[in-house]
Amino acid sequence: MKLFIAAMGVLVCSVSQAGNMDDPPSVHVRYDDLNLHNLHGAQVLLWRIESAAETVCRSYESAQLDLKVKYNSCVGTAIANAVRAVNNRTVLALYVERRGNHG
């Protein structure tokens, strides 16, 4: 599995799985409408990123333990990569705080 994310006012989150490289699932996350220098804007973007990661990784969502582990890893990696791509201190601080509170 590979995760690709690019940032320039829009994040593109996609997951490529072996054998399906032509059209991997992807979600565009817009943030050019947000002020990332205030808490509210950063919270909204982090929520959008989390929702996009859950959507992109949905193929792994299952009650089966092995797929649940893949799903959690996929979501976690997608969120971390998106936060890194945004490169904003406020978003990063919120992300670190949430990780500390949720695992």
matplotlib code that plots the C-alpha trace (Angstrom):
import matplotlib.pyplot as plt

x = [0.0, 1.3, -0.2, 0.1, -0.7, 0.1, -0.7, -1.4, -4.7, -6.0, -4.8, -5.2, -5.3, -5.1, -4.3, -2.6, -3.0, -1.0, -2.7, -4.8, -2.3, -4.3, -7.1, -6.5, -9.2, -8.6, -10.2, -9.6, -9.4, -9.9, -8.4, -7.9, -11.1, -9.6, -7.4, -4.9, -3.3, -6.3, -7.6, -10.9, -9.5, -6.9, -9.6, -11.8, -8.9, -7.9, -11.5, -11.6, -8.3, -9.5, -12.8, -10.9, -8.5, -11.4, -13.0, -9.8, -9.1, -12.7, -11.8, -9.9, -12.8, -13.9, -14.5, -11.7, -8.6, -6.1, -8.2, -8.9, -5.1, -4.7, -7.5, -6.1, -2.6, -3.9, -6.0, -3.1, -0.6, -2.9, -3.6, 0.1, 1.2, -1.5, -0.6, 3.1, 2.1, 0.1, 3.2, 1.3, 2.2, -1.3, -2.6, 0.5, -0.1, -3.7, -2.7, -0.1, -2.6, -5.3, -2.8, -1.9, -5.5, -6.5, -3.6]
y = [0.0, 3.5, 6.7, 9.9, 13.3, 16.7, 20.1, 23.5, 24.6, 21.1, 17.8, 14.7, 11.6, 8.3, 4.7, 2.4, -1.3, -3.9, -4.7, -1.5, 1.3, 2.8, 4.5, 4.4, 5.7, 9.4, 12.2, 15.9, 18.0, 21.7, 24.1, 27.3, 28.6, 28.2, 30.4, 27.9, 30.4, 30.3, 27.3, 27.1, 26.8, 24.2, 22.2, 22.2, 21.1, 18.3, 17.1, 17.2, 15.3, 12.6, 12.2, 11.9, 9.3, 7.2, 7.4, 6.5, 3.6, 2.3, -0.9, -2.1, -1.4, -4.7, -6.5, -9.0, -8.3, -8.4, -5.9, -3.7, -3.4, -2.5, 0.0, 1.7, 1.8, 3.2, 6.0, 6.9, 7.0, 9.1, 11.6, 11.9, 12.4, 15.0, 16.9, 16.8, 18.0, 21.0, 22.1, 24.3, 24.6, 25.0, 21.9, 20.0, 21.0, 19.9, 16.6, 15.9, 16.8, 14.4, 11.6, 12.0, 11.8, 9.0, 6.6]
z = [0.0, -0.9, 0.2, -1.9, -0.6, -2.2, -0.8, -2.5, -1.1, -1.9, -0.5, -2.6, -0.5, -2.4, -1.6, -4.2, -3.6, -5.4, -8.7, -8.8, -9.7, -12.6, -10.6, -6.9, -4.6, -3.8, -1.9, -2.5, 0.7, 0.1, 2.6, 0.7, 2.3, 5.8, 7.9, 9.3, 11.6, 14.0, 16.0, 14.3, 10.8, 11.9, 13.6, 10.5, 8.3, 10.6, 10.7, 6.9, 6.7, 9.2, 7.2, 3.9, 5.4, 6.6, 3.1, 1.3, 3.6, 3.7, 1.7, 4.8, 7.2, 8.7, 12.0, 11.0, 13.1, 10.2, 8.1, 11.1, 11.7, 8.0, 8.2, 11.4, 9.8, 6.6, 8.3, 10.7, 7.8, 5.6, 8.4, 9.3, 5.7, 5.1, 8.3, 7.2, 3.7, 5.0, 7.0, 9.4, 13.1, 14.3, 12.4, 13.6, 17.3, 17.1, 15.5, 18.2, 20.9, 19.4, 19.1, 22.7, 23.7, 21.4, 21.3]

ax = plt.figure().add_subplot(projection="3d")
ax.plot(x, y, z, "-o")
ax.set_aspect("equal")
plt.show()
